[in-house]
Amino acid sequence: MTVLGIDTSCYTTSGAISSGGEIIRFARKLLPVGHGKRGLRQSEAVFQHIKQIPEVVSDLFSVPVAVDAVCVSSRPRDGEESYMPVFETGYSFACALASSMRIPLITTTHQRGHLRAALIGSGLTRKDYLAVHLSGGTTDVLAVREEQIELLGTSLDLHAGQLVDRIGVRMGLPFPCGSELEKLAVLAENRQALIPVSATDGNCHLSGAEASLHRMLDAGMPFPETAFQLYSLLARTVLRMLETAGANTGLRDALIMGGVASSALLRALIHDRINKRRIPMSVFFGNPAYSTDNAAGVALIGEEKLQLAKEE
């Protein structure tokens, strides 16, 4: 079976085609953001998706291939209350495409797509595990048990990706700022942690860290050192939240996903701290190519749902 996946997030228009449990085609385009801006309004993002979806799908089908179904992320997370206009764009396009091709339309969520994509190449084999979703709209710690997802902790103010982009834009970096900010952070000479973690009952606060980072920049701290402090703070915050979640659930395997988790520096800092503090947690990361917003997991979910429906 072959399935087309579509995802239209706040950052990226993406599509993928899966067949036989493998991603055979993959295309995506970042939403264009003007220099100095920290993102797009939903109306602006919807307009950009309308322009970019035909281009992305055209790239996927540059060599014709027959698909058996279309799967799309129709909302951010599980729950009827979860809604964001950008996902309506992809859903509408997927509905029209599936109807015109007379094939099934399958829906999932953006977060489930991230989870499935992060499993690609991660080495995680257990069906019950913790997951951390780090992006511009989420800093969530989840318990994943079979098909059930439970929110255990989150940021009560600013999200990880927002922190990265706000500090990056302050430094004059292009949005989204993660890759360029990381290039600066690895140049830091002083790697002593200066910002304390703010976390209680499995949740965290990041707005205080943002204020601290701005004060560091105001005081003349070099960009590399400031960038490193940000990544150090995120690594320590993730582990504090994971330790609480592990203690409350007994789960000791953790999958870390989302655009912020594509950072090689963040991954190294998390592994180093686990080893130094001997934290009883096994942490897994997926392929960095499938960490930022993408439709690979959406396509795979569609294929798995289609297979299950045929077997029933």
Backbone torsions as a table, in degrees:
resi	resn	phi	psi	omega
1	MET	NA	148.6	-177.7
2	THR	-130.0	131.1	-174.5
3	VAL	-131.4	137.2	172.8
4	LEU	-92.3	128.3	176.1
5	GLY	-110.3	141.5	-179.9
6	ILE	-132.4	135.7	177.7
7	ASP	-140.7	129.5	179.7
8	THR	-125.9	91.9	-175.6
9	SER	-95.1	-173.8	178.2
10	CYS	-72.9	-10.6	-175.8
11	TYR	-117.9	-30.9	-164.6
12	THR	-144.9	141.4	166.0
13	THR	-97.4	122.0	-175.6
14	SER	-141.0	152.3	176.5
15	GLY	-143.0	155.9	178.1
16	ALA	-154.2	154.9	174.7
17	ILE	-124.4	125.8	177.1
18	SER	-112.6	147.4	177.3
19	SER	-151.5	129.5	-179.4
20	GLY	62.3	30.2	178.6
21	GLY	78.5	11.9	179.8
22	GLU	-125.9	148.1	174.8
23	ILE	-82.0	117.1	-177.7
24	ILE	-102.7	-21.1	175.9
25	ARG	-146.3	147.5	-171.6
26	PHE	-153.4	129.5	179.4
27	ALA	-148.8	144.1	176.0
28	ARG	-158.2	156.5	177.5
29	LYS	-137.7	128.2	174.4
30	LEU	-65.6	146.5	172.7
31	LEU	-72.8	131.4	-177.6
32	PRO	-70.5	129.6	180.0
33	VAL	-125.5	130.3	-178.7
34	GLY	-64.2	151.8	-179.0
35	HIS	-60.0	134.7	179.7
36	GLY	88.0	-8.6	178.1
37	LYS	-88.8	154.8	-178.6
38	ARG	-109.8	28.2	178.7
39	GLY	133.5	-172.5	-178.2
40	LEU	-119.5	148.5	168.1
41	ARG	-67.1	156.9	-178.3
42	GLN	-56.7	-40.4	-179.3
43	SER	-63.6	-38.9	178.3
44	GLU	-67.0	-41.9	-179.4
45	ALA	-65.5	-40.4	177.4
46	VAL	-59.4	-45.0	179.8
47	PHE	-60.4	-43.0	-180.0
48	GLN	-66.0	-38.5	177.3
49	HIS	-62.8	-41.3	179.4
50	ILE	-58.2	-38.1	178.9
51	LYS	-73.7	-35.8	-169.3
52	GLN	-92.9	-25.3	-177.8
53	ILE	-57.7	-47.5	179.0
54	PRO	-58.8	-36.1	-179.8
55	GLU	-67.1	-44.7	-179.1
56	VAL	-64.1	-46.0	-179.6
57	VAL	-66.1	-37.0	177.0
58	SER	-61.6	-40.0	176.3
59	ASP	-61.0	-41.8	-178.9
60	LEU	-64.0	-35.2	-175.4
61	PHE	-105.7	24.7	176.4
62	SER	-58.6	-32.2	167.8
63	VAL	-111.5	118.4	-173.6
64	PRO	-55.6	140.0	174.8
65	VAL	-147.7	139.7	178.9
66	ALA	-85.5	132.9	178.0
67	VAL	-115.5	149.2	-176.5
68	ASP	-96.8	-14.4	-179.9
69	ALA	-165.7	162.5	172.9
70	VAL	-118.3	131.8	176.7
71	CYS	-120.4	136.1	-176.0
72	VAL	-137.6	145.8	172.9
73	SER	-83.0	113.8	-172.9
74	SER	-97.0	-9.6	178.1
75	ARG	-159.2	166.9	-175.8
76	PRO	-65.3	-50.5	-174.6
77	ARG	-135.8	178.3	172.1
78	ASP	-64.3	153.8	177.1
79	GLY	108.6	134.3	-178.0
80	GLU	-64.1	-24.9	-178.9
81	GLU	-77.7	-11.5	-179.1
82	SER	-77.5	118.0	-174.8
83	TYR	-150.3	143.0	173.0
84	MET	-157.1	129.1	-174.9
85	PRO	-55.0	-34.1	-177.3
86	VAL	-57.5	-33.7	-177.8
87	PHE	-75.4	-22.8	174.6
88	GLU	-64.6	-30.0	179.6
89	THR	-62.5	-52.1	178.6
90	GLY	-63.4	-39.1	-179.2
91	TYR	-63.0	-43.9	-179.6
92	SER	-63.0	-43.4	179.2
93	PHE	-63.6	-42.9	-179.4
94	ALA	-64.7	-39.3	177.7
95	CYS	-60.0	-47.4	-178.9
96	ALA	-64.3	-40.7	-178.3
97	LEU	-66.4	-47.3	-179.3
98	ALA	-63.7	-40.3	180.0
99	SER	-65.2	-43.6	-178.5
100	SER	-68.1	-29.0	-179.5
101	MET	-92.4	-6.3	-179.3
102	ARG	56.3	48.7	177.4
103	ILE	-128.4	161.7	-177.7
104	PRO	-64.1	147.0	170.8
105	LEU	-106.3	126.8	-179.7
106	ILE	-118.7	138.2	179.7
107	THR	-115.8	151.3	173.6
108	THR	-148.0	-166.8	178.7
109	THR	-116.4	159.8	178.2
110	HIS	-60.1	-41.7	-178.3
111	GLN	-67.4	-40.1	176.1
112	ARG	-64.7	-35.6	175.2
113	GLY	-61.5	-41.9	176.6
114	HIS	-61.7	-44.4	179.8
115	LEU	-58.7	-47.8	-177.5
116	ARG	-67.4	-39.2	179.6
117	ALA	-66.6	-37.8	-178.2
118	ALA	-66.4	-24.4	179.2
119	LEU	-71.5	-20.0	-178.5
120	ILE	-64.6	114.7	177.8
121	GLY	73.5	9.2	-176.2
122	SER	-77.2	-28.3	-174.9
123	GLY	87.5	-5.6	178.7
124	LEU	-77.5	126.1	-177.7
125	THR	-116.1	-18.1	-179.2
126	ARG	-69.2	148.0	179.2
127	LYS	-87.5	-20.6	177.1
128	ASP	-110.7	122.7	-176.9
129	TYR	-161.1	167.8	171.5
130	LEU	-90.0	153.0	175.2
131	ALA	-137.8	144.1	175.2
132	VAL	-119.8	123.2	-178.7
133	HIS	-108.9	108.9	-177.0
134	LEU	-112.2	112.0	-178.9
135	SER	-153.8	-171.2	178.4
136	GLY	-70.2	-20.3	-178.0
137	GLY	-118.2	-0.9	-177.3
138	THR	-144.4	141.5	166.3
139	THR	-138.4	67.5	-169.1
140	ASP	-106.2	139.5	168.0
141	VAL	-108.2	126.1	-172.7
142	LEU	-122.3	149.6	166.7
143	ALA	-103.3	120.8	-179.8
144	VAL	-108.6	116.8	179.9
145	ARG	-128.7	107.8	-174.1
146	GLU	54.4	-115.4	-178.7
147	GLU	-99.2	1.3	-177.2
148	GLN	-94.6	136.7	177.6
149	ILE	-121.6	125.2	179.6
150	GLU	-119.6	128.4	177.1
151	LEU	-78.7	121.4	-178.8
152	LEU	-102.7	-31.4	-178.0
153	GLY	-163.6	157.5	-178.7
154	THR	-156.7	173.9	171.6
155	SER	-81.2	134.9	-178.6
156	LEU	-90.8	2.3	174.5
157	ASP	-142.6	-85.5	-174.7
158	LEU	-95.4	144.3	178.0
159	HIS	-94.9	161.4	-173.1
160	ALA	-57.2	-47.1	-179.4
161	GLY	-66.2	-33.8	176.0
162	GLN	-64.4	-41.2	178.6
163	LEU	-61.2	-46.2	178.4
164	VAL	-58.7	-47.0	-174.9
165	ASP	-72.9	-36.3	-179.8
166	ARG	-66.2	-42.1	178.8
167	ILE	-72.4	-39.2	178.3
168	GLY	-62.5	-44.0	178.7
169	VAL	-64.5	-38.2	176.2
170	ARG	-58.1	-33.2	179.4
171	MET	-83.6	-3.1	180.0
172	GLY	88.0	15.1	-178.3
173	LEU	-82.9	153.9	178.4
174	PRO	-72.0	146.6	178.4
175	PHE	-89.4	139.5	-8.4
176	PRO	-70.6	148.1	-163.4
177	CYS	-96.4	-5.5	-170.7
178	GLY	-52.9	-51.6	-173.9
179	SER	-65.5	-41.0	-179.8
180	GLU	-73.1	-35.9	178.1
181	LEU	-65.6	-38.4	179.0
182	GLU	-65.2	-37.7	178.0
183	LYS	-59.9	-35.8	176.1
184	LEU	-71.6	-43.9	-174.3
185	ALA	-60.2	-37.3	-177.1
186	VAL	-69.6	-12.8	179.2
187	LEU	-88.2	-6.2	-175.9
188	ALA	-63.5	137.9	176.8
189	GLU	-93.8	-39.6	178.3
190	ASN	-88.9	113.4	-176.6
191	ARG	-115.2	24.4	175.2
192	GLN	-78.4	131.9	-179.3
193	ALA	-70.4	124.5	-176.0
194	LEU	-112.7	-16.2	-176.9
195	ILE	-108.2	121.8	179.9
196	PRO	-73.4	150.5	176.4
197	VAL	-74.7	137.4	173.9
198	SER	-113.8	99.3	-177.8
199	ALA	-145.7	135.6	-179.8
200	THR	-143.6	132.3	175.9
201	ASP	55.3	34.6	176.5
202	GLY	87.2	-8.6	176.8
203	ASN	-101.8	167.7	179.7
204	CYS	-137.3	165.2	171.2
205	HIS	-124.5	135.7	179.0
206	LEU	-119.6	-7.1	-179.0
207	SER	-67.3	-34.1	176.7
208	GLY	-64.9	-37.8	176.9
209	ALA	-64.7	-38.7	177.3
210	GLU	-60.0	-44.5	179.5
211	ALA	-61.8	-40.9	179.1
212	SER	-63.2	-42.1	-179.9
213	LEU	-65.3	-39.2	176.9
214	HIS	-64.6	-39.0	177.8
215	ARG	-64.0	-38.0	177.4
216	MET	-61.9	-43.3	178.8
217	LEU	-66.3	-40.9	178.3
218	ASP	-61.0	-33.5	-178.5
219	ALA	-81.9	-2.5	177.2
220	GLY	93.7	12.9	177.0
221	MET	-60.7	134.1	179.7
222	PRO	-58.3	149.4	-179.2
223	PHE	-55.3	-45.4	-179.1
224	PRO	-59.1	-43.4	179.8
225	GLU	-65.5	-40.2	178.6
226	THR	-64.7	-43.5	179.3
227	ALA	-62.0	-41.5	179.4
228	PHE	-62.6	-40.2	179.2
229	GLN	-59.1	-37.0	178.1
230	LEU	-63.1	-49.4	-178.2
231	TYR	-67.5	-35.9	176.4
232	SER	-62.0	-44.4	179.3
233	LEU	-62.2	-43.1	179.9
234	LEU	-64.0	-43.3	-179.9
235	ALA	-61.0	-45.6	-178.3
236	ARG	-68.8	-34.3	177.9
237	THR	-67.0	-45.3	178.5
238	VAL	-57.1	-46.0	-177.5
239	LEU	-69.1	-36.3	176.6
240	ARG	-62.1	-43.1	179.1
241	MET	-67.1	-38.4	178.8
242	LEU	-66.4	-40.3	179.0
243	GLU	-60.3	-42.4	178.1
244	THR	-65.1	-44.7	-179.8
245	ALA	-63.7	-41.1	178.8
246	GLY	-63.7	-41.1	179.3
247	ALA	-65.4	-34.6	-177.1
248	ASN	-81.8	-24.2	-175.0
249	THR	-113.9	-20.1	-174.3
250	GLY	80.9	0.1	179.0
251	LEU	-81.4	135.0	-175.1
252	ARG	-123.2	2.7	173.8
253	ASP	-106.3	135.3	-177.3
254	ALA	-133.7	131.1	176.6
255	LEU	-105.2	121.7	-178.2
256	ILE	-106.9	125.9	-169.2
257	MET	-139.4	175.5	178.9
258	GLY	101.1	165.8	-174.9
259	GLY	-57.3	-40.4	179.8
260	VAL	-64.5	-31.3	-178.2
261	ALA	-73.9	-4.6	176.2
262	SER	-75.6	-10.7	-178.2
263	SER	-68.5	121.4	176.6
264	ALA	-65.1	-34.6	179.4
265	LEU	-65.9	-46.1	179.0
266	LEU	-59.7	-42.5	179.1
267	ARG	-61.5	-43.7	-179.3
268	ALA	-65.5	-41.8	180.0
269	LEU	-63.7	-39.0	178.8
270	ILE	-66.0	-47.0	179.4
271	HIS	-63.1	-41.8	-179.5
272	ASP	-61.7	-42.4	-178.1
273	ARG	-69.8	-37.8	176.2
274	ILE	-59.6	-44.6	-178.7
275	ASN	-68.0	-43.6	-177.2
276	LYS	-67.6	-38.8	-177.8
277	ARG	-94.5	-0.4	179.9
278	ARG	51.7	47.9	178.6
279	ILE	-73.2	127.7	-177.4
280	PRO	-77.0	67.4	-176.9
281	MET	-143.6	133.8	174.3
282	SER	-101.9	119.4	-175.0
283	VAL	-107.2	135.5	-178.1
284	PHE	-124.2	142.6	174.7
285	PHE	-126.9	144.9	176.1
286	GLY	-86.0	-175.3	176.4
287	ASN	-60.6	126.6	-179.4
288	PRO	-54.1	-29.7	179.5
289	ALA	-63.7	-25.8	-179.9
290	TYR	-107.5	18.1	178.3
291	SER	-89.8	-43.8	175.6
292	THR	-70.8	170.8	-176.1
293	ASP	-54.5	130.3	-177.5
294	ASN	-160.4	167.1	-178.9
295	ALA	-104.9	7.9	-177.3
296	ALA	-61.6	-48.4	179.7
297	GLY	-64.4	-35.2	178.4
298	VAL	-62.2	-44.8	179.1
299	ALA	-62.6	-43.7	-179.7
300	LEU	-65.3	-40.2	176.3
301	ILE	-60.2	-43.3	178.5
302	GLY	-60.5	-42.9	179.9
303	GLU	-64.8	-41.3	-179.8
304	GLU	-67.0	-38.9	177.7
305	LYS	-67.5	-39.0	178.9
306	LEU	-65.1	-41.1	178.4
307	GLN	-64.1	-43.5	179.6
308	LEU	-62.6	-40.5	-179.7
309	ALA	-66.0	-35.4	179.2
310	LYS	-70.8	-28.6	-177.9
311	GLU	-81.1	-19.9	-177.4
312	GLU	-79.3	NA	NA
